[in-house]
Amino acid sequence: MWWKNKDTVLSVLLVSPSILAIAIFVYGFIAWSMRVSVSKWKGLLPDYTFVGLDNYMSLFKDPRFHIDIRNTVTFTVVFVGGSLILGLLMAILLDQNLPGEGFFRSLFLFPMAISFIVTGVVWRWLMNPAMGNRLSGLNLLFDNLGLDFLINRWHTTPNWGIAAIALAAIWQMSGYTMALYLGGLRAVPEEIREAARVDGASELRIYKDIILPMISPVTLSAMIILGHISLKVFDLIVAIAGKQLPLDVPAIYMWQTTFDGTFFGRGAAIGILLLLSVAVLIIPYLAYTLKTEAEL
């Protein structure tokens, strides 16, 4: 039996603290949050009176939650799309074996080394919406360069302010996307490129019809990683613009509902919805990855 194998027993003992910690502090707390989300708990004193799906149904009827969903979709589209495009372009540039590749690779990756809070503080100044003689940041740069048509109110722009905040997220995560794409590009055999060139294919055609389809798993991985980051964004928005309704997202709504309004039942419901939205992205990806590895 397995318990008679010394190596197996030692292996189980070695990983058991981690398994126990994950069971308690991850899955245990998820289960507790699910219990709270179907309760009547409002206030500092716990109230586990079962109310079914009332907290969830009230959320979908809440106009603020509708704004949260719209902002999340806008942020996700701009953030994921911008990071993929910019990361791919930077990876293609570095794949040309230009002088100083190591320096530029480190430069592009540097923003990822800092937190979203630091990024938000810096971009709050860069995207200062002040006008007139109070111009600063990017608006002042555009004014000095004669690019007045680019001057705007950034995150205070009605309806599309959340897209401006996505620019800061693109700046931080495009380097990470570049690293993923660069690894994929370097894995493409040079013989395939040379064969395409011999057949008269242009470099654009090679990338479009050969290389990009071959690195599609990298694109899928990047989309999953960036997508789950965008779904739970919180600190970047708060650091740049604070807690404003036009820029509201589910994570901010959850924070204010739970800790400012002490409506723990509804706050837990928002958290569970965020968990499910992330799971919708992660679980199919994990299933696809495991299936692919099994086939290999």
N, C-alpha and C positions, 0 to 999 in steps of 0.2 A: 504493500500500500504506500501511498504518497508520503505518509507521515514517518515511514521508516527510512526514507531517503533524507540524509542529513543536509545535503545541499538544498533540497526543496524546502525543508523546514526553515533553514536559515534565510532563504529568500523570502518566504512568507513573513517571517518575523521582521525582516528588514523593511518591507514595504507596508506592514500592518499599521504603523503609526500614521502614515500618509493616508492610507485608505480610511482609517477611523476619522482623521481630521476632515477629509473630504465628505465623508458620510454625515458628519455632524454639521460642519460649518458651511457646506454647500447644499447638499440635498436635504438635510434636516431643516435648514432655514428656508429653503424653497417650499417645503411642505408646510412649515409654519406660516409663511406668507400667504400661501393658498388658503389656509384655514382662516387667517385674518381677513382675506379678501371677500369671504362669504359671510362675514360677521357684521354686526351693527356697531362695531367699536368706533366711537367718536368721543374724544376727550382723553384726559390723562389716565383715567381708570379703565382697565381692560373690560370689554363687553363682548363676549363671544356668542351673543345671541345670533342664531343662524338666520340669514335673510336670503339665502340662495344666490341668484345671479343679479340681485337688485343693484348692487354697486356697479356691475358691468353694464347693465342696461341703462342706468342713469348717465354713465360716461358717454355712451354712444348718442345720447340725446342732448348732451352738453355742447353748446356752441363753441366753448373754449377748446374742447377736445377736437372738434372739427378743424379749428385753426391749427392745433398741434399736428394733426395728420397732414394737412396741406403743407405746413412748414417743413415737416420731416421729409415729405416726398420731394419738395423743391430742393432742400439741402442735399438729399441723397443723390438726386440726378446731377446737380452741378458738381458736387464734391467727387463722386465716383467717376463721372465722365471726365472732368478736368484732370483728376489725378492719373487716370489711365492714359489719356492723350499726352499729357506733359511727361509722364514717366516713360512712355514708349519713345517719345522723341528724344529724350535725354539718353535713353539706353541705346538707341540707334546711333546717336552721335558718339557715344563712348565706344561703341562696337567698331568704329572705324580705325581703332588703334592710333589715335592722335597723340602727339606729345603731351605729357602732363595728365594722362588719364587717371592716375592714382590720386592726384590733387583734386581734380574735378569730381571724381567719384566720392571722395570724402566731403567735398563742399556740398554736393547735392544731398548727401545723406545726413549732413549736420543738423538740419531742422528737426529730424526725427528724434534726436538726442535730448530735446527739451520737451517740457510738458505743455499741454494745451493751455494751461494757465499763463505760462510765460509767453507763449505765442499770442494769446489774447491780449495781454498787457501791451505788447509791442504793436500789434495791429490795431489796437484801440487808438493809438496815437497816429499811426499811418492812415487810418480811415476816419480821421476827425471830420465830422460833417459840417463844421463851422464854415461860414461863407464870408465874403467881403474882405475886410482887412484882417480877419482872424484866420485866414487860410493857413493850414499847416499840413505836414505829412505829404501824402500823395497828391492831394489837391494843390498844394503849394508847388510841388515839383511840376505838375501839369501846367500850372500857370506860368512858371518860369520858362518852360519849354515851348510855350505858345500852343499847347494842346488843351485849350479851354473847353472843347467839346467833351473831354473826358472827366471834367470836374463834376462831381455829383455828391449826393448826401449819404452815400454808402448804406450802412445798415438802417438808417432812418428813412430810406426810400419806401413809400407805401407798397405793400404786397410783395415786393421783391427784395426787401432788406435782408432777408435770410440768405439770399444768394450771395450777397457781399461777404457775409461771414464765412460762407463756404470757401471763398478765395483764400482766407487764412488757413483753413484746413488743407486745401490743395497745396499751399506752400509747404506745410509741414510733412505731408504724407506722400507727395509726388516722388521724393527721393527714395522712399522705401519701395514704391512701385517701380521706379527705375532699376533698383537692385534686383527685383524679381524678374523683370524683363531682360536685364543684362545677362542673368544666369541662363534664361531660356535661349537667348540669342547665341550665347557661347556654346550651348549644347547642340546647335544645328551644325552638322558636319560641313566642313568647307568644300568637300567634294560635290555636294548637292548644289551649292552656289556656283561652283566652277562649271558644272555640267549645264546649268541653266544659262550661264553667260556664253558658253560655246554654242548653244542653240539660238543665240541672238536675243535673249531676254534682257530687258533693261533692268537697272537696279530697282526702280520703282515696281516693276512687274515681279521681280524676284521676291521682294518683301510682301507684295500684295497677294500673290498666288501661291507662294511656297512657304516663306518663313512665318508669316502671321498665322496661317492655319496650323503650322507645326507647333507653335507656342500658344495655341488656344487654351491648353490646361493652365498656363501661367495667368492668362487673362481671367479665367474662371476663378482661380485662387485669389487673385487680387480683388476681384469684384466681391467675393465673399468677405474677405478681410475688411475692405473699406466699407462695405455695406453694413456690417454689424457695428462698426465704429460710428457710422452716421446715425444709426437708429437710436443709440444711447448717448448722443452728444449732450453735454451739459456744461462742463467747465469752460469751454471755449466761448460759448454764447454769453455766459454770465460775466466772464472776464472782459469781453468787448462791450457789451451793451447792458449788462445787468438783467433783471427779471422784468421784461416788458412783454405785454400781451401780444403785440404784432410779431414778436420774435419767439413766442412761446413754443416749446416742444414738450413731448410727454415726460421727459426726465425732469424738467423744471416744474411742470405741473405736479408731478409726483412729490417733489421736494416741498413745494408750498402747501399742498394738500395734507401731507403727512406731518411735517414739522412746524409749519406756520399755522395751519388750520386744525391740527390734531385730529384730522379725520382719517384714522389709520386704516379703516376698512376700504375706503375709496383709494387711498394711496397704495395699499397693497394690490388692489385690482389693477391699477396702472402699471405697477411693477411686474405683475404676472403677464399682462399684455405685452410689455416690452420683452420679457423673456420668451414668450411665444413667437413674437415677430423675429427675434434673433434665431430661434430654433428653426423657423421656416427656412432660413438661409443656411444654417450650419448643418442640420441633419441630412438634407439631400446631398450636400457636398461631401460629408463624411461617408455616406453610403456609396456615393460614386467613387470616392478614393479607395475605400476598402474593396469594392468590386474590381477596380482596375488593378490593385495590387494582387488580388487573388488570381486574376487572369494571367498576370506575369509569372 
